[in-house]
Amino acid sequence: MTRSGKEYLESLRDGRVIWLDGERVGDITTHPAFRNSVRSISELYDLARERPELTADLAGTQIHKAHQIPRTKEELKAKGRAFKIWSEATFGFFGRSPDYMASAIAGFATVPDVFRREFDGSRNIVEHWRRMATNDLYQAHTLVNPQIDRTKPPSELEEDDLCLRVVQERADGIVVRGAKMIGTAAAFADEMLVGVTQRMAPSEADYAVSFSVPVATPGIQFVSRTSYEGRATSIFDYPLSSRFDENDALVTFDNVFVPWERVFTYRDPLACHEQFWQTPAFVSFVHHGAIRLWTKLEFLAGIAILIARANNTYDLPPVKMQIGKLMAWVNTAKAVAVAIEEGAEPVPGADAVAPNREMSCAQLAIGPDLYPKVLAEIKLLAGGGLIQLPASFRDFRNPEVARLLGKYVRSPGHDAESRTKLLKLAWDALGSEFAGRHDQYERFYHGSPHVYLPTLVREGDPETYAALARRCLDGYSLEDPI
Ligand SMILES: Cc1cc2nc3c(=O)[nH]c(=O)nc-3n(C[C@H](O)[C@H](O)[C@H](O)COP(=O)(O)OP(=O)(O)OC[C@H]3O[C@@H](n4cnc5c(N)ncnc54)[C@H](O)[C@@H]3O)c2cc1C
């Protein structure tokens, strides 16, 4: 059986080191900056026990479908349906819910040969996948070196351990020191995959390592960004910030010991890169991301429809055009998610299928492009009502303010409370600090445009397009009559 929400919450009380606002956080299950969000995750675990579509059998053990290695297109689509159910439970706002990385680890384990090099991590990755799947563990990841000076390789920065690197090799494992960004949900997870996706020169071998360790491993510290949950005045005022704040943190490693059996690639820049691209790991990330984005855009379009109805503008032709545009964007996101599954590709050398590569690459470009457009369109549709809102739920408790709100804040079918409730939800999705973080997340969570856009050329078929244009050019010349 997969684990319960209660078991998940209990596992978080393990002494992990999280800093927030200059203070060490004790128990995140009770701390006001984290408790609602971890409870939302615990509800996902409970949901997995209630909905059979979310689980699969692995040699007699019930596992979450995200851990499954899909053998057929139907299994891949069933995995997609599981992603959809969990993403709907959080309205698409948990980018790094436990199923995100579970799917990528299954991707690694699909082609263990990629890890069989001078250092042989092939057994380690398969055992890691089995352990994560059968214990239903939550894996976070942190793969990017800190943004100190992007023109220099890690070894040329002013100190040689600003980016995480191997500082000692022992008979039983390695010792690492340095930092990584950004650990989303790492403070809420069981384990953290540490690696690097950027291409590095052989001279950077000390920085080219990937491994997984429990987040409470001695020497690991998280420096959390502002907690939107902690700043929320109430669920009524900030219904998303207060419950779905998945946290982001700088992750630092101070002489952290990693046993050999937890190392997947070692001092091998090429292997670090290939583990994502020569296995279905990266496209598995993208499959999850595509389905979650589709859900999130459905939710945002729903907000737009409710606002237009509340403002009584829904039937005005220009507003119908806006709603139509938003629905087309939802369907664009859905189309990419469907194409990723329908184009499932066999994995060479494995009894498995993977999400379609070319369509996954399209998702990398479409997501960051669509999301800000959707936000901007809904803001245009909503007008000043998003801003002209009472400061907090407390205004409704003061009879004089409640009287003023009751008289002047309303619209057909909406009294002051229901209109305020809707527009506060909309502001939390579109304009709050939480919303700003999501705008940035959707643009960057799969990397920077200068990195992912060229990938479309590499994984696509530019020659076919060039040939079509060439055929047109070759069909006429200077000598042709008008
Ligand atoms: C909210 C959020 C959550 C995230 N969560 C995670 C996570 O859980 N795990 C994880 O591993 N990562 C995570 N990331 C990190 C993410 O992977 C990185 O932000 C992303 O890879 C981009 O790298 P960067 O931020 O260092 O930007 P940079 O690579 O520094 O790029 C920023 C900008 O600088 C310019 N630029 C930089 N270098 C070049 C160049 N060589 N050529 C041209 N232009 C350049 C471009 O304009 C680029 O858009 C998250 C990011 C965000 C925003």
The ligand as an SDF file (V2000), in Angstrom:
LIG
                    3D

 53 58  0  0  0  0  0  0  0  0999 V2000
   10.5210   29.2170   -8.9080 C   0  0  0  0  0  0  0  0  0  0  0  0
   11.6300   28.3520   -9.3930 C   0  0  0  0  0  0  0  0  0  0  0  0
   11.7540   27.0500   -8.9080 C   0  0  0  0  0  0  0  0  0  0  0  0
   12.8090   26.2420   -9.3120 C   0  0  0  0  0  0  0  0  0  0  0  0
   12.9370   24.9710   -8.8060 N   0  0  0  0  0  0  0  0  0  0  0  0
   14.0150   24.2210   -9.1120 C   0  0  0  0  0  0  0  0  0  0  0  0
   14.2090   22.9280   -8.5430 C   0  0  0  0  0  0  0  0  0  0  0  0
   13.3810   22.4360   -7.7830 O   0  0  0  0  0  0  0  0  0  0  0  0
   15.3330   22.2490   -8.8390 N   0  0  0  0  0  0  0  0  0  0  0  0
   16.2850   22.7660   -9.6730 C   0  0  0  0  0  0  0  0  0  0  0  0
   17.2750   22.1010   -9.9050 O   0  0  0  0  0  0  0  0  0  0  0  0
   16.1320   23.9750  -10.2350 N   0  0  0  0  0  0  0  0  0  0  0  0
   15.0250   24.7040   -9.9730 C   0  0  0  0  0  0  0  0  0  0  0  0
   14.8530   25.9350  -10.5260 N   0  0  0  0  0  0  0  0  0  0  0  0
   16.0380   26.5110  -11.1110 C   0  0  0  0  0  0  0  0  0  0  0  0
   15.9390   26.5300  -12.5280 C   0  0  0  0  0  0  0  0  0  0  0  0
   16.2600   25.2720  -13.0030 O   0  0  0  0  0  0  0  0  0  0  0  0
   16.9000   27.6290  -12.9610 C   0  0  0  0  0  0  0  0  0  0  0  0
   16.3900   28.8490  -12.5000 O   0  0  0  0  0  0  0  0  0  0  0  0
   16.9590   27.5850  -14.4220 C   0  0  0  0  0  0  0  0  0  0  0  0
   17.7110   26.4510  -14.7900 O   0  0  0  0  0  0  0  0  0  0  0  0
   17.5760   28.8060  -15.0020 C   0  0  0  0  0  0  0  0  0  0  0  0
   18.8620   29.0120  -14.4820 O   0  0  0  0  0  0  0  0  0  0  0  0
   19.2250   30.3600  -13.7730 P   0  0  0  0  0  0  0  0  0  0  0  0
   18.0870   30.7740  -12.9170 O   0  0  0  0  0  0  0  0  0  0  0  0
   20.5190   30.1750  -13.1440 O   0  0  0  0  0  0  0  0  0  0  0  0
   19.2910   31.4090  -14.9300 O   0  0  0  0  0  0  0  0  0  0  0  0
   20.5590   31.7700  -15.8300 P   0  0  0  0  0  0  0  0  0  0  0  0
   21.1000   30.5530  -16.4870 O   0  0  0  0  0  0  0  0  0  0  0  0
   21.5120   32.5510  -15.0350 O   0  0  0  0  0  0  0  0  0  0  0  0
   19.8660   32.6490  -16.9340 O   0  0  0  0  0  0  0  0  0  0  0  0
   19.1170   33.8250  -16.5980 C   0  0  0  0  0  0  0  0  0  0  0  0
   19.1170   34.7180  -17.8070 C   0  0  0  0  0  0  0  0  0  0  0  0
   20.4520   35.1850  -18.0070 O   0  0  0  0  0  0  0  0  0  0  0  0
   20.7550   35.1970  -19.4130 C   0  0  0  0  0  0  0  0  0  0  0  0
   21.8570   34.2620  -19.6530 N   0  0  0  0  0  0  0  0  0  0  0  0
   22.5480   33.5750  -18.7090 C   0  0  0  0  0  0  0  0  0  0  0  0
   23.5090   32.8300  -19.2630 N   0  0  0  0  0  0  0  0  0  0  0  0
   23.4300   33.0270  -20.5820 C   0  0  0  0  0  0  0  0  0  0  0  0
   24.1520   32.5020  -21.6970 C   0  0  0  0  0  0  0  0  0  0  0  0
   25.1550   31.6340  -21.5730 N   0  0  0  0  0  0  0  0  0  0  0  0
   23.7720   32.8950  -22.9340 N   0  0  0  0  0  0  0  0  0  0  0  0
   22.7500   33.7700  -23.1030 C   0  0  0  0  0  0  0  0  0  0  0  0
   22.0390   34.3010  -22.0740 N   0  0  0  0  0  0  0  0  0  0  0  0
   22.3740   33.9340  -20.8330 C   0  0  0  0  0  0  0  0  0  0  0  0
   19.4500   34.8360  -20.1190 C   0  0  0  0  0  0  0  0  0  0  0  0
   18.7420   36.0350  -20.3750 O   0  0  0  0  0  0  0  0  0  0  0  0
   18.7120   34.0250  -19.0880 C   0  0  0  0  0  0  0  0  0  0  0  0
   17.2980   34.0430  -19.3000 O   0  0  0  0  0  0  0  0  0  0  0  0
   13.7630   26.7420  -10.2090 C   0  0  0  0  0  0  0  0  0  0  0  0
   13.6320   28.0470  -10.7090 C   0  0  0  0  0  0  0  0  0  0  0  0
   12.5740   28.8370  -10.3300 C   0  0  0  0  0  0  0  0  0  0  0  0
   12.4770   30.2250  -10.8830 C   0  0  0  0  0  0  0  0  0  0  0  0
  1  2  1  0
  2  3  1  0
  2 52  2  0
  3  4  2  0
  4  5  1  0
  4 50  1  0
  5  6  2  0
  6  7  1  0
  6 13  1  0
  7  8  2  0
  7  9  1  0
  9 10  1  0
 10 11  2  0
 10 12  1  0
 12 13  2  0
 13 14  1  0
 14 15  1  0
 14 50  1  0
 15 16  1  0
 16 17  1  0
 16 18  1  0
 18 19  1  0
 18 20  1  0
 20 21  1  0
 20 22  1  0
 22 23  1  0
 23 24  1  0
 24 25  2  0
 24 26  1  0
 24 27  1  0
 27 28  1  0
 28 29  2  0
 28 30  1  0
 28 31  1  0
 31 32  1  0
 32 33  1  0
 33 34  1  0
 33 48  1  0
 34 35  1  0
 35 36  1  0
 35 46  1  0
 36 37  1  0
 36 45  1  0
 37 38  2  0
 38 39  1  0
 39 40  1  0
 39 45  2  0
 40 41  1  0
 40 42  2  0
 42 43  1  0
 43 44  2  0
 44 45  1  0
 46 47  1  0
 46 48  1  0
 48 49  1  0
 50 51  2  0
 51 52  1  0
 52 53  1  0
M  END
$$$$
